[in-house]
């Protein structure tokens, strides 16, 4: 996957330090981009913890991508004047982040990067003892400046003429009681994160919304302790017969947000969205 050359900014340079302090890759990139945009979202960032390890340790898209997408969604909400415009910007910014990340790592998948099954204690121990975890720290350090540059460039490219747009992740969040801002924050998750077709964005939105409620109820600790997230994942897998990837669930991929919107308007994934919001 190729992207146009985006010059690195001189900052941030402390991704390793932030990673060590916060503990998860998803929260780390969320925080770094929030900081660059001048946003303070402590509970929202904590709620990104369960997305580390590729969606609750399932090995799909790297948590750094989920966290970065939440940050650009927050900035899209702040800087756009219309809901559809904000959804478009959040999705396109997420696509730009995905392209930048894949250019660096040649994959977006946690399993392929870490070679670790985070649901297995043995595999996790091997990941730590082998020193493979150091690659994730270095990856954050290397990609953070690229992520900031890609996000800023995409966020500056706001469409002035646009059609009505929908995001499956936004719809789930709304049904779970999200504020307008929270609903836009997850918009970039659409179609398997930036329409990439991998791990379900609606699932991740539901997990994040549940973790956000947990974070607001608990002043300290990681939102990975949110047991409701596990119930959401179990219910989701029952509904999809064990499928997690968007392209497998929908039996198609989406080349554009217009295609995704049409699919949604025609009732696509409506039962799954309802199931997630009620789990």
C-alpha positions as CSV (number, residue, x, y, z in Angstrom):
1,X,0.0,0.0,0.0
2,X,1.6,3.3,-1.1
3,X,1.1,6.8,0.2
4,X,2.5,10.1,-0.9
5,X,5.6,11.3,0.9
6,X,4.7,13.0,4.1
7,X,7.5,14.9,5.8
8,X,8.1,14.1,9.4
9,X,7.6,16.7,12.0
10,X,10.3,17.2,14.7
11,X,7.9,15.9,17.3
12,X,6.8,13.8,19.1
13,X,10.0,12.2,20.3
14,X,8.9,10.6,23.6
15,X,6.6,7.8,22.4
16,X,8.6,5.1,24.3
17,X,8.4,7.1,27.5
18,X,4.6,7.6,27.0
19,X,4.2,3.9,26.2
20,X,6.0,2.8,29.4
21,X,3.9,5.2,31.5
22,X,0.5,4.4,30.0
23,X,1.0,0.7,29.3
24,X,-0.9,0.0,26.1
25,X,-0.2,0.9,22.5
26,X,-3.7,2.0,21.8
27,X,-3.8,4.5,24.7
28,X,-0.3,5.7,23.8
29,X,-1.1,6.9,20.3
30,X,-4.4,8.3,21.4
31,X,-2.7,10.4,24.0
32,X,0.1,11.5,21.7
33,X,-2.2,12.7,19.0
34,X,-4.6,14.3,21.6
35,X,-1.6,16.2,23.0
36,X,-0.6,17.4,19.5
37,X,-4.2,18.7,18.9
38,X,-4.4,20.3,22.4
39,X,-7.1,17.9,23.6
40,X,-7.4,16.5,27.1
41,X,-9.4,13.3,27.2
42,X,-8.2,11.2,30.2
43,X,-11.2,8.9,30.5
44,X,-11.6,8.5,26.7
45,X,-7.9,7.5,26.4
46,X,-8.1,5.0,29.3
47,X,-11.1,3.5,27.5
48,X,-8.9,2.7,24.5
49,X,-6.9,0.1,26.6
50,X,-9.1,-2.9,25.6
51,X,-8.4,-2.2,21.9
52,X,-4.7,-3.1,22.4
53,X,-3.6,-6.5,21.2
54,X,-5.8,-6.1,18.1
55,X,-9.2,-5.7,19.8
56,X,-9.2,-7.4,23.2
57,X,-6.1,-9.4,22.4
58,X,-7.6,-11.0,19.3
59,X,-4.7,-10.1,17.0
60,X,-6.4,-7.9,14.5
61,X,-5.5,-4.2,13.7
62,X,-2.7,-2.9,15.9
63,X,-4.0,-0.9,18.9
64,X,-2.0,2.1,17.9
65,X,-4.3,2.4,14.9
66,X,-7.5,2.3,17.0
67,X,-6.1,4.9,19.4
68,X,-5.0,7.2,16.6
69,X,-8.4,6.9,14.9
70,X,-10.1,7.9,18.1
71,X,-7.9,11.0,18.4
72,X,-8.6,12.1,14.8
73,X,-12.3,11.5,15.3
74,X,-12.2,13.8,18.3
75,X,-10.4,16.5,16.2
76,X,-12.8,16.0,13.3
77,X,-15.7,16.7,15.7
78,X,-14.1,19.8,17.0
79,X,-13.2,21.3,13.6
80,X,-16.0,20.2,11.3
81,X,-19.3,22.1,11.0
82,X,-21.6,19.1,10.0
83,X,-22.0,15.6,11.2
84,X,-21.5,14.1,7.7
85,X,-18.5,16.2,7.1
86,X,-17.0,15.0,10.4
87,X,-17.6,11.4,9.6
88,X,-16.0,11.8,6.2
89,X,-13.0,13.5,7.7
90,X,-12.6,10.9,10.4
91,X,-12.8,8.0,8.0
92,X,-10.4,9.6,5.5
93,X,-7.9,10.5,8.2
94,X,-8.1,7.0,9.5
95,X,-7.4,5.7,6.0
96,X,-4.4,8.0,5.8
97,X,-3.1,6.7,9.2
98,X,-3.6,3.1,8.0
99,X,-1.6,3.7,4.8
100,X,1.2,5.4,6.8
101,X,1.3,2.6,9.3
102,X,1.3,-0.2,6.7
103,X,4.1,1.6,4.7
104,X,6.2,1.3,7.9
105,X,5.2,-2.2,9.1
106,X,4.0,-3.9,5.8
107,X,0.9,-4.9,7.8
108,X,-1.7,-3.5,10.1
109,X,-2.3,-6.8,12.0
110,X,-1.1,-7.1,15.6
111,X,-0.5,-10.9,15.3
112,X,1.8,-10.4,12.3
113,X,3.8,-7.6,14.1
114,X,4.1,-9.2,17.5
115,X,4.0,-12.9,16.6
116,X,2.1,-13.2,19.9
117,X,-1.2,-14.7,20.9
118,X,-2.0,-12.3,23.8
119,X,-4.8,-14.7,25.0
120,X,-2.1,-17.3,25.8
121,X,0.1,-16.8,28.9
122,X,2.8,-19.0,27.3
123,X,2.8,-16.9,24.1
124,X,2.9,-13.7,26.1
125,X,5.8,-14.9,28.2
126,X,7.7,-15.8,25.0
127,X,6.9,-12.3,23.6
128,X,8.4,-10.7,26.7
129,X,11.4,-13.0,27.2
130,X,12.4,-12.9,23.6
131,X,12.5,-9.1,23.7
132,X,9.9,-8.9,20.9
133,X,8.0,-6.3,22.9
134,X,10.9,-3.9,22.3
135,X,9.9,-3.7,18.6
136,X,6.5,-2.4,19.7
137,X,8.1,0.4,21.7
138,X,10.4,1.3,18.8
139,X,7.5,1.1,16.4
140,X,5.6,3.7,18.4
141,X,8.7,5.9,18.5
142,X,9.2,5.7,14.8
143,X,5.6,6.0,13.7
144,X,4.3,8.7,16.1
145,X,5.8,11.6,14.0
146,X,4.4,10.0,10.8
147,X,1.0,9.6,12.5
148,X,0.9,13.2,13.6
149,X,1.9,14.4,10.1
150,X,-0.6,12.1,8.3
151,X,-3.4,13.1,10.7
152,X,-2.8,16.8,10.3
153,X,-2.7,16.6,6.5
154,X,-5.9,14.6,6.4
155,X,-7.7,16.8,8.9
156,X,-6.9,19.9,6.8
157,X,-8.5,18.4,3.8
158,X,-12.2,18.9,4.7
159,X,-14.7,18.5,1.9
160,X,-17.0,21.5,1.4
161,X,-19.5,19.7,-0.8
162,X,-20.5,16.3,0.6
163,X,-23.4,13.9,0.8
164,X,-25.1,12.3,3.8
165,X,-22.6,9.8,5.3
166,X,-22.9,7.0,7.9
167,X,-20.5,5.0,10.0
168,X,-21.5,1.6,11.4
169,X,-19.4,2.4,14.5
170,X,-21.1,5.7,15.0
171,X,-24.5,4.0,14.8
172,X,-23.5,1.5,17.5
173,X,-22.2,4.3,19.7
174,X,-25.4,6.3,19.4
175,X,-27.5,3.4,20.3
176,X,-25.4,2.9,23.4
177,X,-26.0,6.5,24.5
178,X,-23.0,8.2,23.1
179,X,-22.7,12.0,23.0
180,X,-22.4,13.6,19.6
181,X,-18.7,13.9,20.2
182,X,-18.2,10.3,21.2
183,X,-20.2,9.1,18.2
184,X,-17.9,11.0,15.8
185,X,-14.8,9.9,17.7
186,X,-15.4,6.3,16.6
187,X,-16.5,7.2,13.1
188,X,-13.2,6.2,11.6
189,X,-13.7,2.6,12.7
190,X,-16.2,2.2,9.8
191,X,-15.8,-0.8,7.5
192,X,-13.1,-2.5,9.5
193,X,-11.1,0.6,10.5
194,X,-10.9,3.2,7.7
195,X,-12.9,0.8,5.3
196,X,-9.9,-1.6,5.4
197,X,-12.2,-4.7,5.9
198,X,-10.4,-6.2,8.9
199,X,-11.5,-6.4,12.5
200,X,-15.1,-5.1,12.9
201,X,-15.3,-1.4,13.7
202,X,-18.8,-1.7,15.2
203,X,-17.4,-4.2,17.6
204,X,-14.5,-2.0,18.6
205,X,-16.9,1.0,19.1
206,X,-19.1,-1.1,21.4
207,X,-16.1,-2.2,23.4
208,X,-14.8,1.4,23.7
209,X,-18.2,2.7,24.8
210,X,-18.4,0.1,27.5
211,X,-14.8,0.8,28.6
212,X,-15.6,4.5,28.7
213,X,-18.4,3.9,31.1
214,X,-16.1,1.8,33.2
215,X,-13.4,4.5,33.2
216,X,-15.8,7.1,34.3
217,X,-16.9,4.9,37.2
218,X,-13.3,4.1,38.2
219,X,-10.8,6.8,38.9
220,X,-7.8,4.6,38.6
221,X,-6.9,1.4,36.8
222,X,-7.0,0.0,33.3
223,X,-10.2,-0.3,31.4
224,X,-9.0,-3.8,30.4
225,X,-10.7,-4.8,33.7
226,X,-14.1,-4.0,32.2
227,X,-15.9,-7.3,32.2
228,X,-18.7,-6.1,30.1
229,X,-16.4,-5.9,27.2
230,X,-15.9,-9.6,27.3
231,X,-19.7,-10.1,27.2
232,X,-19.9,-7.8,24.2
233,X,-17.2,-9.9,22.4
234,X,-19.0,-13.1,23.2
235,X,-22.4,-11.8,22.0
236,X,-20.8,-10.5,18.8
237,X,-19.1,-13.9,18.0
238,X,-22.4,-15.7,18.5
239,X,-24.1,-13.3,16.1
240,X,-21.4,-13.6,13.5
241,X,-20.7,-17.3,13.8
242,X,-17.2,-16.6,15.0
243,X,-16.3,-14.1,12.2
244,X,-14.5,-10.9,13.2
245,X,-13.4,-9.4,10.0
246,X,-15.7,-6.8,8.4
247,X,-15.2,-8.2,4.9
248,X,-16.2,-11.7,6.0
249,X,-19.3,-10.5,8.0
250,X,-20.5,-8.3,5.2
251,X,-19.4,-10.7,2.4
252,X,-17.9,-7.6,0.6
253,X,-15.5,-4.8,1.0
254,X,-16.0,-1.1,0.7
255,X,-14.0,1.1,-1.7
256,X,-15.6,4.3,-0.5
257,X,-17.6,5.8,2.3
258,X,-20.5,6.3,-0.1
259,X,-20.6,2.5,-0.7
260,X,-20.5,1.9,3.1
261,X,-23.3,4.5,3.6
262,X,-25.5,2.9,1.0
263,X,-24.9,-0.5,2.6
264,X,-26.0,0.9,5.9
265,X,-29.0,2.7,4.6
266,X,-30.2,-0.6,3.0
267,X,-30.1,-2.3,6.4
268,X,-26.6,-3.8,6.2
269,X,-25.4,-5.1,9.6
270,X,-28.6,-3.7,11.3
271,X,-29.1,-6.9,13.4
272,X,-25.4,-6.9,14.4
273,X,-25.5,-3.3,15.4
274,X,-28.7,-3.9,17.5
275,X,-27.1,-6.9,19.1
276,X,-23.9,-5.0,20.0
277,X,-25.8,-2.1,21.5
278,X,-27.9,-4.4,23.6
279,X,-25.1,-6.8,24.8
